[in-house]
Amino acid sequence: MSFSVRQLRYFVSTAEYGQVSQAAINQNISQSAITAAIKGLEQIVGVPLFNRTTHGMELTAPGRQFLSHVYEILAKIDEAMHLNFINSDVEGEIVVAATYTVIGYFLPLHIERLRRLFPKISVQLYEMNRDAIEEGLLTNRYDMSVLLTSNITNPLLTTETLLSSPRRLWVPAQHPLLKLKSVGLKEISNESYIMLTVDEAAQSALKYWTQTQWQPNVVLRTSSVEAVRSMVANNQGVAILSDMVHRPWSLEGRRIETINIEENIPAMDVGLAWRAGLKLTPAMLALRSYFQQVFGLPGGAAAKHELPL
């Protein structure tokens, strides 16, 4: 007996949301279909993948191991479906700079794919903050950058956004805010708040907080996403962060839930940047085409801030 890709997607959605009802909404399918898919998977693998509790679906230890493998399977399937268009004979060297969040939570998978797709392209990767990256792009120290394009305002740089990652409220399992019909910055201001500082996260947060009469009750400022994750999971505070860095479990194995925020909180945009007016080399064009294909931007996405030199 074998399982289907659809079953795997239903399993991942249930693991990430912790609720069959939410997984069903996410997958646009009935709850009974989700339940049947999970039961079928458990029969195939021969072990329980979830503990059914009054609070939802909690992964068992085998379930966590299975989830790790499923992520890899789905990533390979996605790659096989989308990466059939590139000429792998492109040669050259490309120097890429990336910010902390991007290199930690976005880029490694894509670099590995690029190296397999383009064995003749040498990718040199550097981690830098935004200011250093901007200066390096303008002085030709770096060819391209993968960074938070939502933080870029320099008119001498061309940016191309690949994805927009929504920001939501992170809370521990069974937090009282989960019971409210709507949660806004007013309610969040009454909670202890963990403020992430890396990649200008604090500055980005203050932009939307200062547009209201509320202020976060910051009890800790940290440059570590993992510290935020553990603090939230262990009921030491809440945080507003993007889906890209969210994981449903802390290192201690405690669950982290997310809540949509009533106010219009700007998303975190991730994309490419290079010096405006620069003629892209074949290696740079290959990297750009790869990302355009992966994120559904065939033929090139509209670039912002592009000025001829």
N, C-alpha and C positions, 0 to 999 in steps of 0.2 A: 504494500500500500504506500502511495506517495502523497505529498501535500502539494497544494497549488500556491501560486504567487499571491492570489487573492487571500487565501488563509493567512499567509505570512503578513500581509499588510494589515489585516484585521487584528492579528496578534500584536503587532507593533503599536497600532493605534490604542488598543486596550492597555498595553503596558505603559504607554506614555500618558494617557489620560487617567488611568486608574479607575475608570468607570465604563461599563458596557454601554450605558446610555450616551455618554460623551463620545465614545469611539464610534457608535452608530451614526451620530450626527456628523462627525468628521468624515466618515466614509460614505455618507449618504445612503445608508442601508438600514435594514431593520435590526433591532436588538437581538431578535431570535437568530438572525443570520450570523451575527458576531458570536453569539453563544455557541451555535452549532459548529462554527469554524474552529473555535478554541477547543471544544470537546473533541473534535476530529483530530486536531494536532496532538492533544494529550494522548489519545489512543495510539497514534502513530509512533510518538517518541517514547511512550510507555511510562511517563512520569507526570505528576501534576505540575502544570506550569504556573498556576495561580492558586493562592489561598482566597477563598470567597469569604469576605467579612461584611459586617453591617456597613462599613465605610467604603466598600468597593472591592476592587480586584488588586491584590498584592502579589507581586512575583515571588515565587519560591526560589530557592537557591538554584535548582536546575533551570527554572524559568529565566533567571538572569543570564546564565551561561548560554541558553538557547537564544535569547535576545541578541547577544553579542554576535552570534553566528548569523542570525537573520539579517542584522544590519549589513553584514558583509555580503550576503547573498543578494539582497535587494540593490546594493550599490553596484555589484557586478552586472546585474540585469539591466539597471539603468544605463550603465556604461555601454553595454552591448547594443542597446536600442538607439543610443544617441551618437555614438562616436564612430561613425562609419564613413566619414566624409573627408578626412584629412590626408593630405599627401605626406607620408612619413619620411620622404626623402629630403625634407627641408633640413638644411645644415646651418650651424652658426652658434653663437654664444649670446646669452641674454642675462643681464644683471637685474635682478628683481629685488626691490625692497618692500617689506611688509610691516605693518604695525603689530603690536603684541596680540591684540584680540584676533586679528585675521590669521596670524601665523599659528595661533594656538587652537582656534576653533573652526577654521574654514579651509586654510590653504594646503595642509599636508596631503590630503587625499588627492587633490588636483595636481600637485607637483608630482606625485607618484604616477598618476595617469599620464601626465605630459611626458615624463621620462620614458614611459613604455611606448607611447604613441610616436614620439620623436626621439629615437635613440641617438640621432646625430646632432641634436641640440643640447648644448651644455647650459644648464641653469645654475647661476650663482645666486643664492638667496641670503638676504640680510634682514635682520630685525632692527627697526629704528622707530623713533617717535615721528609724529607728523612733521614737525618743523625740520628735522634732519632729512626726512624724505623729500620734502618740497625743495630744500636747498640742493640736495643731491640730484634731483631730476633736472633742475634748472642749470646745473653746472655739468650735466652729462656724466655724473658719477654712477647714476643708475639709469637703466633704459626705461623701465616701467615700474609701477608700484601697484600692489594690491592692498587696499586700505579702506578706511571708512570715508567714503566719498561725501557723506553728509557733513563731515568736518572741514571739507575743502572749500575755500573761498577765493583762492589765488587765481586771478584772471589769466595768468601766464601758463596755467596748466589745463590740459584737456582731461575731463573725467568722464567715465562711462559706468553708470551704475548697473550692476548685475542682479542684485536682489535687495529687497527691503525687508528687514527683519523686524516685526512688530515688537514693541516694548510692552511688557505686562508686569503685574505685581506678583512677586514671589512670596509665598507664605508656607509655613509648615503644614503638614497634614492636620486636619481637624481644627484649623484656626477659625475663630469666630467670624472673620470677614467672609469666609466661604458660605456662610448661611444667609448673607445679605443678597437682596435682589440686584443691587447695584453698588459699586464701590468707586468712590472718587478720591481726589487728593485731600478733601476734607477728612474723610475717614482714615486715610493713610497717615495724615499728620498726627493723629492720636497714637500711632504706634512707634515703637523704637525702630529706627531706620538705619540700615547698613548701607553706607555710601561707597560705591566703587569709584576709584579715581583714575584708573589706567585708561589710556586712549581718550582722555578728555571727557570721561563719563560724567564726572561731577559737574563740569561746565555745561554739558548737554542737559543734565537734570535741572540745573538752576534756571535754564532758559524757559522751561515750561512751569516750574514751580513759581518763578517770579511773576508770571502772568496771572497768578491767583493771589488771594489773601492768605493762603496757607503756606506753611514752611515745614520741611521734613524735620523730625526730631532725631537728628543724627547722633548715634551713640558710638559709631566706629567708622573711620575712613580707612579704606584699604585698597591696595593695588592688585590684590589677589581675588580672582573670580572664585577660586575654590574656597577661600576664606568666607566670602559672601554666602556661597552655597551651604557650607557647614553651619555658619551662624544662623541662617534662616531655617535650615532643617532642624536645628536644635533649639528652636523657639527663642532665639536671642534678638530677633528683629525681623523686619521685612525689607524688601528691596524691589526696585523697578529696573528690570534688565530685559535685554532682547531675547527672543526665542532662539537665536543662533547659539547663545552660550548656555541656554537652559538644558539641564538634564534632570529627569524625574527623581533621581536618587543622589543623596550625598555620599561622600566616601564612607560614612558610617552606616550606609544602607537605610537612611531615613528619607521619607518621601517629601518632595517639594512640589506644591501645587502652584498653578498660575491663575490669575484672575484678570479679566479684561477691565480696564480702567475707564470710568465714565467720560473723563476729559479726552480730548484728541491729543494723545501723546505721540510726538514724531517717531517714526520708525528709524532704525539704524540701517543706513544704506551702505552696502559693500560693493566695491567695484575697482576699476582700473584707473590709473592716472599716468600721464606722460606729458612731456613738454609740448606746449601748443605749437603747431606748425612743424613739428618734427616728422621727417619722412621715416616711416616704420620699416625696419629691416625685415627680411623674410621670417626670422625667428620671432620677432615681435608680432608680426601679422599672424603667425601660427598660434601664438599664445592667445592673442585677442580672439581669433576665430574659434579656438577651442572653447573659451568661456562663453562666447556668443551662442555657440551651438548648445552647450550644456544648459544655459539659462534661457533658451528659447528666444534668442535675438538674431534670427537668420538675416544675413545681409547687412548686419551692422546696426547697432543701437544708436539713437540720437545722442551725440556728444554735447556736453555742456561746457561753457566757459572757453570755447575754442576761438583763439585769435591768431591770425597769421603773423609770423615774425617778419 
